[in-house]
Amino acid sequence: MLEEKARQVIAEALFQRAAELYGHEHAVAIRSYLEQMAGHLWLLASQAPPREVEPGFFM
């Protein structure tokens, strides 16, 4: 539950920033990508890979 809340907070922050930069309509259009990115950022923050390992997804 805490994990989901953290992802939601990250996703909302990304959404707000996207809306500021690109406008509300565009932010709504890319919301699913922002939510996916929030999950990736949370995963990296909670389980950082060793420096020599590249994550399996790209930003």
Backbone as JSON Lines, residues from 0, in Angstrom:
{"i":0,"aa":"M","n":[0.83,-1.19,0.0],"ca":[0.0,0.0,0.0],"c":[0.87,1.25,0.0]}
{"i":1,"aa":"L","n":[1.9,1.25,0.81],"ca":[2.82,2.38,0.83],"c":[3.5,2.55,-0.53]}
{"i":2,"aa":"E","n":[3.83,1.41,-1.14],"ca":[4.44,1.43,-2.47],"c":[3.53,2.13,-3.48]}
{"i":3,"aa":"E","n":[2.26,1.77,-3.48],"ca":[1.31,2.37,-4.41],"c":[1.15,3.87,-4.14]}
{"i":4,"aa":"K","n":[1.11,4.26,-2.89],"ca":[0.99,5.67,-2.53],"c":[2.2,6.45,-3.03]}
{"i":5,"aa":"A","n":[3.39,5.87,-2.87],"ca":[4.61,6.53,-3.33],"c":[4.59,6.71,-4.85]}
{"i":6,"aa":"R","n":[4.16,5.68,-5.55],"ca":[4.06,5.78,-7.02],"c":[3.06,6.85,-7.43]}
{"i":7,"aa":"Q","n":[1.95,6.93,-6.72],"ca":[0.93,7.93,-7.03],"c":[1.47,9.34,-6.82]}
{"i":8,"aa":"V","n":[2.22,9.53,-5.75],"ca":[2.8,10.85,-5.47],"c":[3.78,11.24,-6.58]}
{"i":9,"aa":"I","n":[4.63,10.3,-6.97],"ca":[5.59,10.56,-8.05],"c":[4.85,10.86,-9.35]}
{"i":10,"aa":"A","n":[3.85,10.05,-9.67],"ca":[3.09,10.24,-10.91],"c":[2.4,11.6,-10.93]}
{"i":11,"aa":"E","n":[1.84,12.0,-9.81],"ca":[1.16,13.3,-9.74],"c":[2.16,14.44,-9.92]}
{"i":12,"aa":"A","n":[3.34,14.31,-9.33],"ca":[4.37,15.34,-9.5],"c":[4.8,15.42,-10.97]}
{"i":13,"aa":"L","n":[4.97,14.28,-11.61],"ca":[5.33,14.27,-13.03],"c":[4.22,14.88,-13.88]}
{"i":14,"aa":"F","n":[2.98,14.56,-13.54],"ca":[1.84,15.1,-14.28],"c":[1.77,16.62,-14.14]}
{"i":15,"aa":"Q","n":[1.93,17.11,-12.92],"ca":[1.89,18.55,-12.69],"c":[2.98,19.28,-13.47]}
{"i":16,"aa":"R","n":[4.17,18.7,-13.46],"ca":[5.29,19.32,-14.19],"c":[5.04,19.28,-15.7]}
{"i":17,"aa":"A","n":[4.52,18.17,-16.2],"ca":[4.21,18.07,-17.62],"c":[3.15,19.09,-18.01]}
{"i":18,"aa":"A","n":[2.15,19.28,-17.15],"ca":[1.11,20.27,-17.42],"c":[1.69,21.68,-17.47]}
{"i":19,"aa":"E","n":[2.63,21.97,-16.57],"ca":[3.28,23.28,-16.56],"c":[4.09,23.51,-17.84]}
{"i":20,"aa":"L","n":[4.8,22.48,-18.25],"ca":[5.69,22.61,-19.41],"c":[4.96,22.53,-20.75]}
{"i":21,"aa":"Y","n":[3.99,21.61,-20.86],"ca":[3.4,21.32,-22.16],"c":[1.91,21.59,-22.26]}
{"i":22,"aa":"G","n":[1.28,21.97,-21.17],"ca":[-0.15,22.22,-21.16],"c":[-0.92,21.02,-20.65]}
{"i":23,"aa":"H","n":[-2.08,21.32,-20.08],"ca":[-2.9,20.29,-19.43],"c":[-3.33,19.19,-20.41]}
{"i":24,"aa":"E","n":[-3.76,19.57,-21.61],"ca":[-4.24,18.57,-22.57],"c":[-3.16,17.57,-22.93]}
{"i":25,"aa":"H","n":[-1.96,18.05,-23.17],"ca":[-0.87,17.14,-23.52],"c":[-0.5,16.26,-22.33]}
{"i":26,"aa":"A","n":[-0.51,16.82,-21.14],"ca":[-0.2,16.03,-19.94],"c":[-1.23,14.91,-19.77]}
{"i":27,"aa":"V","n":[-2.48,15.19,-20.03],"ca":[-3.52,14.15,-19.95],"c":[-3.24,13.07,-21.0]}
{"i":28,"aa":"A","n":[-2.83,13.49,-22.2],"ca":[-2.56,12.54,-23.28],"c":[-1.4,11.59,-22.94]}
{"i":29,"aa":"I","n":[-0.44,12.06,-22.17],"ca":[0.73,11.22,-21.85],"c":[0.69,10.68,-20.42]}
{"i":30,"aa":"R","n":[-0.44,10.78,-19.78],"ca":[-0.55,10.37,-18.38],"c":[-0.12,8.91,-18.15]}
{"i":31,"aa":"S","n":[-0.5,8.0,-19.04],"ca":[-0.12,6.59,-18.84],"c":[1.4,6.43,-18.89]}
{"i":32,"aa":"Y","n":[2.08,7.19,-19.74],"ca":[3.54,7.14,-19.78],"c":[4.15,7.7,-18.51]}
{"i":33,"aa":"L","n":[3.54,8.76,-18.0],"ca":[4.02,9.36,-16.75],"c":[3.86,8.39,-15.59]}
{"i":34,"aa":"E","n":[2.74,7.66,-15.56],"ca":[2.52,6.68,-14.5],"c":[3.52,5.53,-14.61]}
{"i":35,"aa":"Q","n":[3.83,5.11,-15.83],"ca":[4.84,4.07,-16.02],"c":[6.2,4.57,-15.56]}
{"i":36,"aa":"M","n":[6.53,5.81,-15.9],"ca":[7.81,6.39,-15.48],"c":[7.87,6.5,-13.96]}
{"i":37,"aa":"A","n":[6.77,6.84,-13.33],"ca":[6.73,6.92,-11.87],"c":[7.07,5.57,-11.26]}
{"i":38,"aa":"G","n":[6.54,4.5,-11.83],"ca":[6.86,3.16,-11.34],"c":[8.33,2.84,-11.5]}
{"i":39,"aa":"H","n":[8.9,3.22,-12.63],"ca":[10.33,2.99,-12.86],"c":[11.19,3.79,-11.89]}
{"i":40,"aa":"L","n":[10.83,5.04,-11.67],"ca":[11.6,5.87,-10.73],"c":[11.51,5.34,-9.31]}
{"i":41,"aa":"W","n":[10.31,4.89,-8.91],"ca":[10.16,4.33,-7.58],"c":[11.01,3.07,-7.44]}
{"i":42,"aa":"L","n":[10.99,2.23,-8.47],"ca":[11.78,1.0,-8.43],"c":[13.27,1.31,-8.29]}
{"i":43,"aa":"L","n":[13.77,2.26,-9.05],"ca":[15.18,2.63,-8.95],"c":[15.5,3.22,-7.59]}
{"i":44,"aa":"A","n":[14.61,4.01,-7.05],"ca":[14.85,4.63,-5.75],"c":[14.83,3.6,-4.62]}
{"i":45,"aa":"S","n":[13.99,2.59,-4.74],"ca":[13.85,1.62,-3.66],"c":[14.82,0.44,-3.79]}
{"i":46,"aa":"Q","n":[15.24,0.14,-5.0],"ca":[16.13,-0.99,-5.24],"c":[17.18,-0.63,-6.28]}
{"i":47,"aa":"A","n":[18.02,0.29,-5.95],"ca":[19.03,0.75,-6.9],"c":[19.93,-0.4,-7.34]}
{"i":48,"aa":"P","n":[20.11,-0.55,-8.65],"ca":[20.99,-1.61,-9.14],"c":[22.45,-1.23,-8.9]}
{"i":49,"aa":"P","n":[23.34,-2.22,-8.94],"ca":[24.76,-1.9,-8.84],"c":[25.17,-0.95,-9.98]}
{"i":50,"aa":"R","n":[26.19,-0.17,-9.77],"ca":[26.59,0.82,-10.77],"c":[26.87,0.24,-12.15]}
{"i":51,"aa":"E","n":[27.38,-0.98,-12.2],"ca":[27.74,-1.55,-13.49],"c":[26.55,-2.15,-14.25]}
{"i":52,"aa":"V","n":[25.39,-2.18,-13.62],"ca":[24.2,-2.76,-14.25],"c":[23.33,-1.64,-14.8]}
{"i":53,"aa":"E","n":[22.94,-1.79,-16.06],"ca":[22.05,-0.81,-16.68],"c":[20.61,-1.28,-16.48]}
{"i":54,"aa":"P","n":[19.7,-0.37,-16.09],"ca":[18.3,-0.78,-15.9],"c":[17.72,-1.34,-17.19]}
{"i":55,"aa":"G","n":[16.72,-2.17,-17.08],"ca":[16.1,-2.79,-18.24],"c":[15.08,-1.91,-18.94]}
{"i":56,"aa":"F","n":[14.99,-0.67,-18.57],"ca":[14.1,0.28,-19.22],"c":[14.85,1.59,-19.4]}
{"i":57,"aa":"F","n":[14.38,2.4,-20.28],"ca":[15.1,3.63,-20.61],"c":[14.19,4.83,-20.46]}
{"i":58,"aa":"M","n":[14.76,5.92,-19.99],"ca":[13.99,7.15,-19.79],"c":[14.13,8.02,-21.0]}
